[in-house]
Each structure stands twice: as structure tokens, then as C-alpha cells.
Amino acid sequence: MLINGRKQDTVPAIDRGLQYGDGLFETIAVVEGYPCLWQRHMQRLSAGCDRLCIPVPDSKLLYDEVLEEIAGRAQGVIRITLTRGPGERGYSLPPVVHSTRIVQWSEGRPPMPGAAVDSIVARICRTRLGINPALAGLKHLNRLEQVMARSEWSDPSIQEGVMCDSDGYVIECTSSNLFLLWRGHLLTPNLKNCGVAGIMRGLVMDTAKGLGMKVSVSDITLEQVMGADALFVTNSLTGIRPVRMLETQAFAYDAIPAELVDSVMSQGFSHE
């Protein structure tokens, strides 16, 4: 683990990331020794920094630290955590921000392009996402709603949980974004009030549009989800995963266009 470029594994107890969840993070698949979708991750991190008024880290410095942490290993996961850094007690921002950069390697095996795509079973979570447009879309450090939602089940046959907001609209899953194939076009929930704008979500929408598919971002109800022709979830570590069962409703996961799946998986797990 690298913290501000040094090999260590501790941060000060007064770091605002620890005290208040004051920061952002990116979770990046590593394939053949390189971080996948690097530019997209950096664009989201930079946009998040602008919204939270945290200095944007130098992209080359961060890339060099990521390569140092990968250290010749072929497949795995890199997590970049960026906090506002240390600060005194209280919510007021420090007059001078000395942000904390954490680059951490974890074992893992992202899917290889051309490999079979695994389908999953999902459930509907009781835990609701609070509406907060100021933080909507950001991958900020406070993930307590997702922690609570994921604690609702321990059955290893269930891989994901669908989460709604406090108004009852479907937003995302505990660790992925959700897509519906609906009467010939692609739908994904509106994230204007809450939720994480996933890197793979953006890649799926761009790719689908490039293939001539109709793509819509809209308010989606559970009734619409249950009536979809097909469902799939996305994140940066697993790419596209079709949903074959949500609660007791089965879905024809082979209805998802193969050219969309193949193109996204190929782009998502190759280094730029």
C-alpha cells in the first residue's frame, strides 16, 4: 500500500476521510499489469474533486504510483482513495488542504475478453437510499447505506441486491449499476438524486449508442423492473452480468444483445 507515495499502511486519526468520510475512491480492474479504463476513472475522480473542493491529484503522479503498487502483477484490483487529509475537530474545511492519497492492491481476477459472462441471482433490499442531489453520482467514501443493504442477506447463491430511493424509485444495486432491456431499448435509472455514476455504466451507454441502440435514463419503478425483457448489472470489476432471477421472477438473460456484451467486455478489460 502506498500513502502519499510512501510504503505504509496507516493514516493520522485526524484524517477527514476517517472522521467524516470526506473523500472519494476509485476501484480499478488490473489486466496484464495495467489499470483498465484509466482515463474514465480519472475523469470521474477529477469531477468529484471539483464538486467536493478537494485538490485534483496529478494524474501522472497517480498513474506512476498505481504502476508501482501493481509491481509487475498481472491480474487484480487497485483502489485509489483520496481524502481531504488531516484536519481539526469540526466540519469547517481546513484553511489549507493537504489531501491524502492511498493506492492499494488487492488480489482479484477480472473477466478476460471473450470469456463466458456469468449470470447472477439478485434480491430487493429493504434499505433505501437517501435523496441527496448534492452528492448524487459521486463515488464518495460514505457507503453506509450499501453496507446496511448488503447485511440483509448471507445466502451465497444471491450475488446482488437492488436498492430503491426513499421515494420508491429503483436506483442501483449494492455494488453495481442496473440496466433494463425494455421493449427493444435500454433503460437505466436516473441518478440525479442519489446513486453512483459507474464507470462501466458510462461505457455501456456509450457503446450501446454507438451500436444504434436506443438508450434512456429515466425514473424506474420496481414494477417496470419486474416487467423487463432482460436485466443486467455493471461495475468496473465484473463488467456486464446478466440477472437470471430477481426474487421469484426469472429473466431471459440471453436476450441481451451479444454484440453489446462482447464490445463492452473487450473495451472494459484491456489497457488503454
N, C-alpha and C positions, 0 to 999 in steps of 0.2 A: 504494500500500500504506500502511495505517495501522498504526503500532505504538504501543500505548498512546495512541491518539488523535492521533498526530503523523504527518505525511507523512515517512516514512523507510523504508529497506529493510535495516537492519542491527540485530542484537541483540548484546549482550555475549557474548564467547566463553564466559563462565562461566554462561550461561543453562542451567538444568537441562533444558530441552527439548532443547537441542543436546547436552548432556553425557550425559543418561540417557534421553531420550525421555519425560521426566517431564511429561506433559500430555495434552491431549485436542484433538480437532478435529471440526469440522462442515463438510460440503460441501453447499452450498445452491444450488438452481436459482433463477435470477432470470428472471422473466417479466413483461413490461410494466413493468419498473423496480422490481419488488418481490420480496423473498425469499419463496419458496414454503415452505409447511408450517413457518412460523417458530415457532409455539408448540410443535410436536412437537420441533423441533431444540433449542429452549431447555430443554424438559423433560429431554431426554436429556443435554444438556450439564450441567444442574444436578445430575442424578442422578450423573453421572460425577464431578463435582467433589466431591460428598458422599462418594463411595467413596474417592477419592484424597486427600481432606482438602485440597483446593485451594479458596480462597475463590470463591464463585459471583459472577461479574461481574454488575453491574447490567444488567438486561435492556433498559431504556430507553436507557441509555448505549450498549450494544452495538448496539441497533437504529439509533440515530442515526448511529453510526459506519459501519454497513453501508450506510445510505442515502447517506452522504457518499461512500463508496467507489464505490457504483453511479454516482453523479454523473450521473443522467439517462439512462444507457444502458439499453436496453430488455431485451435478452436476454443471458444469460451465467451465470457461476458465481461465487459468493462462498465463500471458505474462511475460516472462523474458527479460529484456532489459539490455544489457551490453555495456557501453561506455568506451572510453579510459580515461574518467574522466576529471577533470579541466585542463586547460592549458592556456598559454599566447596567445596573438594575433599572428596569422600566422600559416602556415601549418606545420612547423617543429614539430617533435614529442617532447613531454616533456622529459627531461633527466631521470626523474623517473616517472613511470606511476602509478597513484592511480585510478584504474578503478572504475566506478560507477555501482552498481548492483541495478536494480529495479525489484521487484516482485509484480505483480499487479493482483488482482482478478477481473473478470467480470462475470456478470450473463450470462448464456447460457445453452443450453440443447443439448449436443452431442447426436447423434443417439445411441439407445440401440441395442446391438447384437440381431439379429433376427427380428428387426423391418423392416417394408417395406422401401425400398430405393426410395426416391423421384427423379423423373427426372426433368430436367431443360430446359429452353429456353436460347439460347446464341446468341450473335451478333458478328460481326467482328469489331474491333476497328480501328480507323484511326491512333491513336497514335502508334508510332513504338518504339521498344526497341533498345537503342543504343548498338553497339557491343563493348564489353569491357571484353576480356578474363581474365584480372587480377581480376575482381570481379565476374566472371561467377560462378553460383551455390550458392553463398553466400546469406544468408538472412540478408543483411546489412540494415542500417537504412534509406538509401535514397530510398524512394518509390514514388518519384515524377512522374515517368512515369506511374505507376499504378494509382496514384491519377488523373492524366490527362485523362487516358483512362476511368476510372470509371465515370468521369464527363461528358462523352459523351452521357449518357442516364439517364433518370429518370423514365422510364416505369417499374413499379413494377413486370410486368409479365416476364421481362428479368432478369435472375439471374447472368449471366456471360458474359464476353467479351473476345474473342480470340485475342491475340496480336502476331504480327509478328515482326521480327527484321528489321533493315534498309535495309537488302538485300532481304526482302520479304519472308523469311522462317518463318513458324509458330514455336513459342517458348513455349508459355504457355497462361494461361488466367490471368485476373487481380488479382485473389487471389487463383489460383489453377493451378495444372499441367494438361496436356491434354494427353489422350490415344486414339488411333485408333485401332479398330478391323479391320484388313485388310487381306482379303483372307485367313482367318484361323489363323493368328498370330497377336500378339500385337505389336504396334508401339508407340513410344513416342519420342518427339523432342529431338534433340541433344542440350545440354546446354553448349557446350564448349565455346561459345562466349558471352552468356548472359542468364538471367533467374535464377530462384531459384530451387535448387535441393530439392524438397519437401520430408518431412519425409514419407508421405503416398505414394508418388511416389516410393520411395525405397521399401516400404513394398509390394506394388502391384507387382513390378518387381520380387522381391524375391519369393513371393507367386506363381506367375504365372509360374516361372521356376520350382518351387517345384511340381507344378501340371502337369508338362510336356509340358507346352505351349511354343511356340517359341516366344521370346521377342527380339525386335530390337530397338536400339537407332539410329536415323538417321535424316538427313535433310529432312524436310517435307514441302511440298508446300500446299497452300490453295486448289489447285485442288485435291490433294490427300485427304485432309480432307473432302472435299465435296463428294468424291467418296468412302469414307469408308463404311464398313458394319455397323459399330456402333461407337459411340464416348462416352467417359465418362471423367469426371474431378475428381480430387482428391485434398483434403487437410486434415490437421490434425483435423479439427473441424467437418467436414461433411463426411469424408470417401470417398466412391465412389458415384458419382451422374451421372447417365446416361444423355446424351444430347438427347432430343427428337426432337429438332428443332434448326438449326443454320441458321440464316437469313430465307430464304424460303425453305430450304432443311430439310425434315423430315428424321429421323433415327429410325431404328428398335431397340430401346433400350433394348428390351427383348432378343436380340441376344448375349448380354454379358453373358459369362458362369456363371451360378448361383453359382457354387462351388467356383469360384474366388471371387465373391462378398461376399458370406457368410463367407469365410475364412478371407478375409481382414477385414471385419467389425467386426468379432469376435476378431481378434488379435488387431485391432486398437483401440478398445474401452473397453479394460479390463486392469486392472493394473497388472504390471509385478511382 
